[in-house]
Amino acid sequence: MRITEIALTNFRSFQATQTIPLAPVTLMFGPNSVGKSSVLQALFYLQQILAKGHCDPQRIDVLGEKHIGGFASLVNGGDLNKRIVIKLHVAKNDSIGATYNQLYELINEDFGLTVDSPTADAARFALELHIAWSKSAETAYVACYKLWLDDTLIAELTSDAGMKQPVLAWLNYQHPALLAELDLDEAPEREAEGFVSALHELLNAQRPIQQVSHRDSWHMPEMTFAHAELGFKGFAGALPLLGKRLETTVEHDDPRITTRLHEILSDVLVAPLDNMLTVLNQSLCIGPLRIVADALRQPNPYPEQKDWYSGAAAWDVVSALSRQH
């Protein structure tokens, strides 16, 4: 997997949305204070949010614990009424990545739910976080998390400033990743009842629902579904817990169905975050050699991600290679 594009809005000097394509080798050059370092800071700020839930960090751990001054210093113009928006596009490059698929073989034929991991066949995904300031909590939080699979919006999760009950505010039930092999005999009856799929019916039946519309972008039609907001266990606002199966307020009479529904939602909403964090954890910001090694330096056989920013890890790697030869 690799990040192919980053878009920044209201992040440091970027007020209007700036989109930067990222190739396997990307060169950024220009005069001082035009935002070159901001791109790197945005990537590792996002990493710290996903790994630790730190939306208002004083330091970025991976950048050698570089002091950045919290959300107020990161948001454009220091305006706490603005939201920072970070969107990343990722090419999966045939990697399956994280999955929460376990029970599908036991229940799929009876209930018409998706068979494979909903994200397994996606060639690419994109996620977007809106980070806002909570006046009541006096901290920053993730107000909105959006996800695209193969360039089509599939879900939006939101949180209020109190961060007490994040919700799955919208789900695209007609996204190919969520449609099972439908029984054509049952499809007309399901549509007559207002449900477009087995997943739609199981998540919304006998729950207070409302019509919710979303437009993915200017060139795509508006999508409207009858949808009940689903509360879930999250952190840092609208983020689901990474590395864990999603827990929501949905509970079916058959516990296997409850588990399978949460597996499907986890594959859609959590697995892309797991994959993104893995990509960021494997990324290195290799800075200039700010440390000059002397004869007394003891090389670290286990250099950490943060050691590359100061150049210390470079000395450790060179020392290890020297011992091998």
C-alpha beads as a LAMMPS data file, in Angstrom:
LAMMPS data file: protein, C-alpha beads

325 atoms
324 bonds

1 atom types
1 bond types

-500.0 500.0 xlo xhi
-500.0 500.0 ylo yhi
-500.0 500.0 zlo zhi

Masses

1 110.0

Atoms # bond

1 1 1 0.000 0.000 0.000
2 1 1 1.116 3.564 -0.550
3 1 1 -0.292 7.071 -0.160
4 1 1 -0.928 8.587 -3.583
5 1 1 -2.391 11.976 -2.668
6 1 1 -2.873 14.321 0.259
7 1 1 -5.322 17.232 0.439
8 1 1 -5.092 19.870 3.175
9 1 1 -7.605 22.533 4.180
10 1 1 -7.062 25.108 6.943
11 1 1 -3.797 23.425 7.907
12 1 1 -1.109 25.953 8.778
13 1 1 -0.520 28.128 5.672
14 1 1 -3.016 26.135 3.567
15 1 1 -6.379 27.893 3.914
16 1 1 -8.002 26.881 0.637
17 1 1 -7.786 23.181 -0.147
18 1 1 -4.406 22.228 -1.560
19 1 1 -4.027 18.816 -3.211
20 1 1 -0.572 17.286 -3.585
21 1 1 -0.085 14.060 -5.573
22 1 1 2.531 11.758 -4.055
23 1 1 4.579 9.499 -6.314
24 1 1 6.965 6.800 -5.037
25 1 1 9.565 9.585 -5.185
26 1 1 8.136 13.085 -4.673
27 1 1 10.250 16.238 -4.692
28 1 1 8.988 19.425 -3.064
29 1 1 10.979 22.589 -3.503
30 1 1 10.449 26.311 -3.125
31 1 1 11.344 29.263 -0.910
32 1 1 10.998 29.179 2.860
33 1 1 7.551 29.404 4.486
34 1 1 5.535 28.161 1.497
35 1 1 4.342 24.989 3.271
36 1 1 6.812 22.258 2.306
37 1 1 7.273 21.044 5.877
38 1 1 3.524 21.370 6.522
39 1 1 2.860 18.377 4.277
40 1 1 5.117 16.178 6.408
41 1 1 3.647 17.580 9.619
42 1 1 0.121 16.798 8.394
43 1 1 1.025 13.162 7.700
44 1 1 2.548 12.600 11.114
45 1 1 -0.105 14.670 12.884
46 1 1 -2.620 12.261 11.388
47 1 1 -0.502 9.334 12.573
48 1 1 -0.533 10.671 16.130
49 1 1 -4.307 11.097 15.993
50 1 1 -4.842 7.520 14.800
51 1 1 -2.297 5.984 17.173
52 1 1 -3.020 7.974 20.331
53 1 1 -6.069 10.147 19.735
54 1 1 -3.945 13.290 20.135
55 1 1 -5.786 15.985 18.184
56 1 1 -4.204 18.794 20.210
57 1 1 -0.575 17.674 20.621
58 1 1 2.167 19.996 21.773
59 1 1 4.728 17.778 20.069
60 1 1 4.792 15.397 17.109
61 1 1 6.398 12.217 18.412
62 1 1 7.686 10.840 15.114
63 1 1 9.339 14.149 14.187
64 1 1 11.796 13.790 17.052
65 1 1 9.168 15.173 19.457
66 1 1 9.209 18.443 17.526
67 1 1 7.260 21.175 19.334
68 1 1 4.317 22.363 17.237
69 1 1 2.122 24.120 19.821
70 1 1 -1.152 22.204 19.572
71 1 1 -4.245 22.683 17.429
72 1 1 -4.152 26.481 17.765
73 1 1 -0.769 26.540 16.017
74 1 1 -1.807 24.052 13.337
75 1 1 -5.155 25.516 12.289
76 1 1 -4.927 28.259 9.675
77 1 1 -4.568 31.708 11.238
78 1 1 -4.958 30.259 14.740
79 1 1 -8.737 30.512 14.234
80 1 1 -10.381 27.992 16.572
81 1 1 -13.649 28.344 14.654
82 1 1 -12.082 26.684 11.611
83 1 1 -11.759 22.969 10.983
84 1 1 -8.584 21.310 9.788
85 1 1 -9.415 18.859 7.007
86 1 1 -6.909 16.179 5.993
87 1 1 -7.730 13.749 3.182
88 1 1 -5.443 10.922 2.081
89 1 1 -5.773 8.634 -0.935
90 1 1 -4.209 5.176 -0.722
91 1 1 -3.544 2.606 -3.453
92 1 1 -3.787 -0.907 -2.028
93 1 1 -1.502 -2.439 -4.677
94 1 1 -3.213 -5.862 -4.382
95 1 1 -2.776 -5.913 -0.603
96 1 1 -5.769 -7.246 1.341
97 1 1 -4.758 -5.460 4.523
98 1 1 -6.675 -5.626 7.783
99 1 1 -9.915 -7.601 7.929
100 1 1 -12.468 -8.535 10.570
101 1 1 -14.100 -11.306 8.520
102 1 1 -14.771 -14.440 10.584
103 1 1 -18.404 -15.585 10.673
104 1 1 -19.522 -15.096 7.059
105 1 1 -19.407 -18.813 6.197
106 1 1 -21.868 -19.610 8.999
107 1 1 -24.649 -17.187 8.133
108 1 1 -24.289 -15.766 4.642
109 1 1 -26.612 -18.154 2.785
110 1 1 -29.437 -17.685 5.258
111 1 1 -29.324 -13.920 5.569
112 1 1 -27.918 -12.619 2.263
113 1 1 -25.068 -10.650 3.815
114 1 1 -21.823 -9.901 2.016
115 1 1 -19.512 -12.893 1.708
116 1 1 -16.023 -11.452 1.498
117 1 1 -14.397 -8.609 3.344
118 1 1 -16.158 -5.487 2.003
119 1 1 -12.800 -3.800 1.479
120 1 1 -10.856 -6.786 0.105
121 1 1 -11.705 -6.139 -3.548
122 1 1 -11.254 -2.362 -3.371
123 1 1 -8.213 -1.213 -5.341
124 1 1 -7.968 2.051 -3.426
125 1 1 -9.522 3.973 -0.584
126 1 1 -9.527 7.518 0.729
127 1 1 -10.248 8.829 4.178
128 1 1 -10.898 12.355 5.375
129 1 1 -10.767 13.693 8.920
130 1 1 -12.264 16.993 10.054
131 1 1 -10.526 18.142 13.239
132 1 1 -12.342 20.863 15.197
133 1 1 -11.990 22.695 18.499
134 1 1 -14.336 21.901 21.379
135 1 1 -14.920 24.981 23.514
136 1 1 -16.611 22.933 26.235
137 1 1 -13.831 20.346 26.489
138 1 1 -11.069 22.845 25.630
139 1 1 -9.398 20.434 23.251
140 1 1 -9.468 19.408 19.613
141 1 1 -11.390 16.362 18.403
142 1 1 -12.348 14.530 15.222
143 1 1 -15.721 16.013 14.309
144 1 1 -16.165 13.980 11.121
145 1 1 -14.610 10.930 9.474
146 1 1 -15.472 10.158 5.832
147 1 1 -14.447 7.132 3.814
148 1 1 -14.344 6.399 0.074
149 1 1 -13.821 2.971 -1.493
150 1 1 -12.826 2.984 -5.170
151 1 1 -13.644 6.702 -5.407
152 1 1 -17.223 6.330 -4.114
153 1 1 -18.264 7.707 -0.737
154 1 1 -19.358 4.841 1.493
155 1 1 -19.670 6.234 5.029
156 1 1 -19.613 9.279 7.275
157 1 1 -19.137 9.213 11.040
158 1 1 -19.674 12.301 13.192
159 1 1 -19.299 13.495 16.759
160 1 1 -20.575 16.524 18.601
161 1 1 -18.233 18.742 20.595
162 1 1 -19.055 16.831 23.771
163 1 1 -17.583 13.635 22.290
164 1 1 -19.968 11.522 24.360
165 1 1 -21.740 9.558 21.614
166 1 1 -20.246 9.411 18.122
167 1 1 -22.610 8.091 15.445
168 1 1 -22.515 6.477 12.045
169 1 1 -24.453 9.304 10.435
170 1 1 -24.646 7.917 6.888
171 1 1 -23.886 4.677 5.050
172 1 1 -24.075 4.070 1.294
173 1 1 -25.977 0.778 1.268
174 1 1 -25.799 0.589 -2.520
175 1 1 -22.027 0.694 -2.624
176 1 1 -20.774 -2.453 -4.437
177 1 1 -18.735 -3.400 -1.371
178 1 1 -21.931 -3.731 0.690
179 1 1 -24.225 -5.476 -1.795
180 1 1 -24.466 -9.261 -1.482
181 1 1 -25.611 -11.601 -4.218
182 1 1 -29.249 -10.589 -3.927
183 1 1 -32.068 -13.076 -4.274
184 1 1 -34.069 -11.602 -7.172
185 1 1 -37.302 -13.041 -5.788
186 1 1 -36.832 -11.127 -2.534
187 1 1 -35.549 -7.879 -4.036
188 1 1 -38.943 -6.386 -5.060
189 1 1 -40.424 -7.099 -1.623
190 1 1 -37.423 -5.536 0.086
191 1 1 -37.655 -2.435 -2.091
192 1 1 -41.380 -2.152 -1.372
193 1 1 -40.551 -2.028 2.334
194 1 1 -37.983 0.695 1.704
195 1 1 -34.859 -1.442 2.119
196 1 1 -32.284 -1.787 -0.660
197 1 1 -30.371 -4.764 0.742
198 1 1 -30.274 -7.302 3.548
199 1 1 -27.676 -5.176 5.340
200 1 1 -29.900 -2.093 5.074
201 1 1 -32.856 -3.997 6.483
202 1 1 -30.959 -5.608 9.360
203 1 1 -29.395 -2.351 10.482
204 1 1 -32.533 -0.216 10.189
205 1 1 -35.606 -2.407 10.749
206 1 1 -37.693 -1.341 13.752
207 1 1 -35.455 1.636 14.461
208 1 1 -36.393 5.321 14.090
209 1 1 -35.091 6.274 10.650
210 1 1 -34.930 9.408 8.548
211 1 1 -34.108 10.178 4.931
212 1 1 -30.467 11.232 4.705
213 1 1 -28.928 12.531 1.479
214 1 1 -25.326 12.942 0.463
215 1 1 -23.620 14.118 -2.678
216 1 1 -20.195 12.565 -3.119
217 1 1 -18.966 15.309 -5.453
218 1 1 -20.231 17.633 -8.144
219 1 1 -20.147 14.947 -10.861
220 1 1 -22.047 12.246 -8.952
221 1 1 -25.785 12.054 -8.232
222 1 1 -27.201 12.676 -4.794
223 1 1 -27.669 9.455 -2.784
224 1 1 -30.579 9.197 -0.354
225 1 1 -31.281 6.417 2.125
226 1 1 -33.629 5.802 5.013
227 1 1 -31.080 5.526 7.773
228 1 1 -31.023 5.303 11.553
229 1 1 -28.029 6.924 13.209
230 1 1 -26.011 4.184 14.881
231 1 1 -24.103 5.015 18.029
232 1 1 -20.747 3.303 18.419
233 1 1 -17.855 3.052 20.839
234 1 1 -15.144 5.409 19.627
235 1 1 -12.303 7.673 20.653
236 1 1 -11.022 11.188 19.927
237 1 1 -14.514 12.073 18.698
238 1 1 -15.769 10.386 15.527
239 1 1 -13.078 7.693 15.231
240 1 1 -13.864 4.031 15.897
241 1 1 -11.344 2.167 18.030
242 1 1 -8.529 0.937 15.798
243 1 1 -7.560 -2.717 15.869
244 1 1 -10.872 -3.778 17.415
245 1 1 -14.211 -4.929 16.061
246 1 1 -16.664 -2.043 16.034
247 1 1 -19.270 -2.000 18.776
248 1 1 -22.590 -0.295 17.981
249 1 1 -26.043 -0.045 19.512
250 1 1 -27.413 -2.626 17.018
251 1 1 -28.454 -5.928 18.570
252 1 1 -30.187 -8.705 16.595
253 1 1 -32.151 -11.580 18.129
254 1 1 -29.574 -13.950 16.654
255 1 1 -26.168 -13.132 18.217
256 1 1 -24.433 -14.495 15.113
257 1 1 -26.123 -11.823 13.022
258 1 1 -25.125 -9.130 15.518
259 1 1 -21.523 -10.301 15.284
260 1 1 -21.595 -10.504 11.470
261 1 1 -23.121 -7.022 11.153
262 1 1 -20.335 -5.636 13.309
263 1 1 -17.739 -7.537 11.269
264 1 1 -19.040 -5.933 8.071
265 1 1 -19.083 -2.462 9.599
266 1 1 -15.599 -3.021 11.019
267 1 1 -14.227 -4.015 7.626
268 1 1 -15.710 -0.854 6.135
269 1 1 -14.971 1.659 8.885
270 1 1 -12.062 0.327 10.970
271 1 1 -9.887 -1.692 8.571
272 1 1 -9.003 1.338 6.377
273 1 1 -7.857 3.216 9.493
274 1 1 -5.793 0.198 10.564
275 1 1 -4.236 0.095 7.095
276 1 1 -3.545 3.825 7.082
277 1 1 -1.846 3.664 10.475
278 1 1 0.289 0.751 9.265
279 1 1 1.416 2.767 6.231
280 1 1 2.244 5.787 8.395
281 1 1 4.053 3.660 10.991
282 1 1 6.229 2.270 8.216
283 1 1 7.022 5.734 6.863
284 1 1 10.227 7.547 7.689
285 1 1 10.969 11.254 7.786
286 1 1 14.711 11.271 7.151
287 1 1 16.085 14.588 8.323
288 1 1 19.555 16.098 8.017
289 1 1 22.367 14.731 10.162
290 1 1 21.910 17.064 13.126
291 1 1 23.869 14.692 15.361
292 1 1 27.581 14.195 14.752
293 1 1 28.663 10.844 16.170
294 1 1 31.873 10.671 18.181
295 1 1 33.958 7.768 19.456
296 1 1 31.877 7.468 22.610
297 1 1 28.554 7.002 20.831
298 1 1 26.931 3.641 21.436
299 1 1 24.812 2.688 18.406
300 1 1 21.196 1.728 19.026
301 1 1 20.537 -1.701 17.461
302 1 1 16.804 -0.901 17.411
303 1 1 16.400 2.599 15.919
304 1 1 12.886 3.992 16.251
305 1 1 10.833 5.894 13.719
306 1 1 11.457 9.191 15.530
307 1 1 15.253 8.711 15.392
308 1 1 15.333 9.307 11.640
309 1 1 14.236 12.923 11.911
310 1 1 17.388 13.903 13.819
311 1 1 19.600 11.675 11.722
312 1 1 20.541 9.505 14.727
313 1 1 19.145 6.377 13.103
314 1 1 21.413 6.884 10.091
315 1 1 24.468 6.491 12.343
316 1 1 22.904 3.394 13.913
317 1 1 22.322 1.770 10.509
318 1 1 25.832 2.654 9.294
319 1 1 27.323 1.157 12.478
320 1 1 25.341 -2.046 12.003
321 1 1 26.449 -2.342 8.369
322 1 1 30.063 -1.706 9.352
323 1 1 29.947 -4.587 11.848
324 1 1 28.564 -6.913 9.160
325 1 1 31.553 -6.222 6.929

Bonds

1 1 1 2
2 1 2 3
3 1 3 4
4 1 4 5
5 1 5 6
6 1 6 7
7 1 7 8
8 1 8 9
9 1 9 10
10 1 10 11
11 1 11 12
12 1 12 13
13 1 13 14
14 1 14 15
15 1 15 16
16 1 16 17
17 1 17 18
18 1 18 19
19 1 19 20
20 1 20 21
21 1 21 22
22 1 22 23
23 1 23 24
24 1 24 25
25 1 25 26
26 1 26 27
27 1 27 28
28 1 28 29
29 1 29 30
30 1 30 31
31 1 31 32
32 1 32 33
33 1 33 34
34 1 34 35
35 1 35 36
36 1 36 37
37 1 37 38
38 1 38 39
39 1 39 40
40 1 40 41
41 1 41 42
42 1 42 43
43 1 43 44
44 1 44 45
45 1 45 46
46 1 46 47
47 1 47 48
48 1 48 49
49 1 49 50
50 1 50 51
51 1 51 52
52 1 52 53
53 1 53 54
54 1 54 55
55 1 55 56
56 1 56 57
57 1 57 58
58 1 58 59
59 1 59 60
60 1 60 61
61 1 61 62
62 1 62 63
63 1 63 64
64 1 64 65
65 1 65 66
66 1 66 67
67 1 67 68
68 1 68 69
69 1 69 70
70 1 70 71
71 1 71 72
72 1 72 73
73 1 73 74
74 1 74 75
75 1 75 76
76 1 76 77
77 1 77 78
78 1 78 79
79 1 79 80
80 1 80 81
81 1 81 82
82 1 82 83
83 1 83 84
84 1 84 85
85 1 85 86
86 1 86 87
87 1 87 88
88 1 88 89
89 1 89 90
90 1 90 91
91 1 91 92
92 1 92 93
93 1 93 94
94 1 94 95
95 1 95 96
96 1 96 97
97 1 97 98
98 1 98 99
99 1 99 100
100 1 100 101
101 1 101 102
102 1 102 103
103 1 103 104
104 1 104 105
105 1 105 106
106 1 106 107
107 1 107 108
108 1 108 109
109 1 109 110
110 1 110 111
111 1 111 112
112 1 112 113
113 1 113 114
114 1 114 115
115 1 115 116
116 1 116 117
117 1 117 118
118 1 118 119
119 1 119 120
120 1 120 121
121 1 121 122
122 1 122 123
123 1 123 124
124 1 124 125
125 1 125 126
126 1 126 127
127 1 127 128
128 1 128 129
129 1 129 130
130 1 130 131
131 1 131 132
132 1 132 133
133 1 133 134
134 1 134 135
135 1 135 136
136 1 136 137
137 1 137 138
138 1 138 139
139 1 139 140
140 1 140 141
141 1 141 142
142 1 142 143
143 1 143 144
144 1 144 145
145 1 145 146
146 1 146 147
147 1 147 148
148 1 148 149
149 1 149 150
150 1 150 151
151 1 151 152
152 1 152 153
153 1 153 154
154 1 154 155
155 1 155 156
156 1 156 157
157 1 157 158
158 1 158 159
159 1 159 160
160 1 160 161
161 1 161 162
162 1 162 163
163 1 163 164
164 1 164 165
165 1 165 166
166 1 166 167
167 1 167 168
168 1 168 169
169 1 169 170
170 1 170 171
171 1 171 172
172 1 172 173
173 1 173 174
174 1 174 175
175 1 175 176
176 1 176 177
177 1 177 178
178 1 178 179
179 1 179 180
180 1 180 181
181 1 181 182
182 1 182 183
183 1 183 184
184 1 184 185
185 1 185 186
186 1 186 187
187 1 187 188
188 1 188 189
189 1 189 190
190 1 190 191
191 1 191 192
192 1 192 193
193 1 193 194
194 1 194 195
195 1 195 196
196 1 196 197
197 1 197 198
198 1 198 199
199 1 199 200
200 1 200 201
201 1 201 202
202 1 202 203
203 1 203 204
204 1 204 205
205 1 205 206
206 1 206 207
207 1 207 208
208 1 208 209
209 1 209 210
210 1 210 211
211 1 211 212
212 1 212 213
213 1 213 214
214 1 214 215
215 1 215 216
216 1 216 217
217 1 217 218
218 1 218 219
219 1 219 220
220 1 220 221
221 1 221 222
222 1 222 223
223 1 223 224
224 1 224 225
225 1 225 226
226 1 226 227
227 1 227 228
228 1 228 229
229 1 229 230
230 1 230 231
231 1 231 232
232 1 232 233
233 1 233 234
234 1 234 235
235 1 235 236
236 1 236 237
237 1 237 238
238 1 238 239
239 1 239 240
240 1 240 241
241 1 241 242
242 1 242 243
243 1 243 244
244 1 244 245
245 1 245 246
246 1 246 247
247 1 247 248
248 1 248 249
249 1 249 250
250 1 250 251
251 1 251 252
252 1 252 253
253 1 253 254
254 1 254 255
255 1 255 256
256 1 256 257
257 1 257 258
258 1 258 259
259 1 259 260
260 1 260 261
261 1 261 262
262 1 262 263
263 1 263 264
264 1 264 265
265 1 265 266
266 1 266 267
267 1 267 268
268 1 268 269
269 1 269 270
270 1 270 271
271 1 271 272
272 1 272 273
273 1 273 274
274 1 274 275
275 1 275 276
276 1 276 277
277 1 277 278
278 1 278 279
279 1 279 280
280 1 280 281
281 1 281 282
282 1 282 283
283 1 283 284
284 1 284 285
285 1 285 286
286 1 286 287
287 1 287 288
288 1 288 289
289 1 289 290
290 1 290 291
291 1 291 292
292 1 292 293
293 1 293 294
294 1 294 295
295 1 295 296
296 1 296 297
297 1 297 298
298 1 298 299
299 1 299 300
300 1 300 301
301 1 301 302
302 1 302 303
303 1 303 304
304 1 304 305
305 1 305 306
306 1 306 307
307 1 307 308
308 1 308 309
309 1 309 310
310 1 310 311
311 1 311 312
312 1 312 313
313 1 313 314
314 1 314 315
315 1 315 316
316 1 316 317
317 1 317 318
318 1 318 319
319 1 319 320
320 1 320 321
321 1 321 322
322 1 322 323
323 1 323 324
324 1 324 325
